[in-house]
Amino acid sequence: MERLIRKHLALDAMAWLVFGLGMLKMCWVVLGEPVYGYANSYDYVRQSACFGLWQFVEGVPKYAGSYLSTSARLLYDGETLPATCLFSSDNLFPWFASAWHSPGDFLSWAWIAVPKVALLGMLAVLLLARMPAVLRFWSALLFALVFGDMAYLGYVNTLYTDFSVISAGVLAVLAMVSRFAQPGRRDLPTQVILLLALVWLGLSKLQYVFLASFLACFYGMWLCSQRAKPVLVAALFGLALALPAGYLYLNQSSNQLLAGYRVANRVDTVFGAVLPAAPEPERALRILNLPPNCGALSGKTWYSFEGVQEKPCPEIMNATFPRLIRLFLEQPATFFHPLAEGLRQARPLYPTYLANTQGRAGFVEDDHRLVRQTSFTTHLASLPLALFRGLFLAGCAFGLAAAVALFLPRRIESLPSRETLRGLLGLAALGGSLSLYALLSSVFGDGYIEVQKHTVLFGIGLCMQGIAGLAGLCLMGERFRARSRPV
């Protein structure tokens, strides 16, 4: 008994040490100088237009993109553009920064970064404190790997909504993992953090609304398998339905803007990714209910017609997702080839087409070399392409198997480390879901446009599965040693 207590105390100390190092690494990068953060590709305007908080880059109009220059500071001039503003849960951070300043003020990025880091750190501490000792260590390691990774830290000092996607996604998964490990324990704080994280994720970015809905349904189904209270299960399924409707309702003043994005995204998906992969293009056009003249656009994207008033193929919205699924079933190459190409273009898992350091033109890797070399994505992206693709396929199979095992708990209950094992199975299943969703929603949501940025959760999902696999091997080794030990 005394030996077990010492082991748990050591694991606790290691968990908090790893978590602390992760927080220190994050603060060192995002709060240091020169400013480290991805440059504005134009998307900053979607938040700037809500509060009048704009990038400030010498010689670059505040409304324009500045791919080659990371802005050193922000300008609050109070000018809002309601027709361009998109509501997001990430609006909390520019709203907070604007609330403390007057028009004409210049702001450092710390006004954006500090609240992000503080909120994330506080919620992570609350979650880790409620976990079993072994699971706390592996969860702290996951936190340190994700939030100490240069690929993801580049989103902190920005007005992109992606850091909210990352933070909320990781917190939601960790909260669910904690509940999977302790199904019989009443844990209101973890449940509340889970619901907050799901709402945060669901309202962060249109691309990830349905991921939050999926996670809510996944947790609701698991609760059903545990014979939980019907009220809680109903609330989760209700939340899954409410998030997409809520996002569209909150952005109803921007419906025309969103409709324009949907048309552009469909053009990029159909003509930029799917149609070029079709073995029978004419038949593919008929399945998608598109006229023959649209076939001439195969291989082009929305940006191929930039500046043209009348966009070609106005029938593009006939190519609905049910029709795309029918095409995938009839001509599987239209599904698998874009997926394989998306995996190729997703590397190195961060947007190399954007500047990332103040005062340096374009993307540079020299600064923070130690942090980059100790980043998970650096080594993941360096794998040979065939191995990288194989790892994704293996992750999908691992995630599916883990999900099945999680929902069939009888075999698990007889094992000595069942708490930790349940949590690890959940981590593997959810990690696989994040990777698959990120890739599918990117390639079949906007073609090959900014795949490195749109697949932001892809590497995180694989990291979750890697940790689950490593922890599982450690459990197996410990069990083998216990059996080998003389009685």
Summary of the structure (lengths in Angstrom):
residues: 487
radius of gyration: 23.3
end to end distance: 15.1
largest distance: 81.5
contacts: 1651
relative contact order: 0.11
helix: 68%
strand: 3%
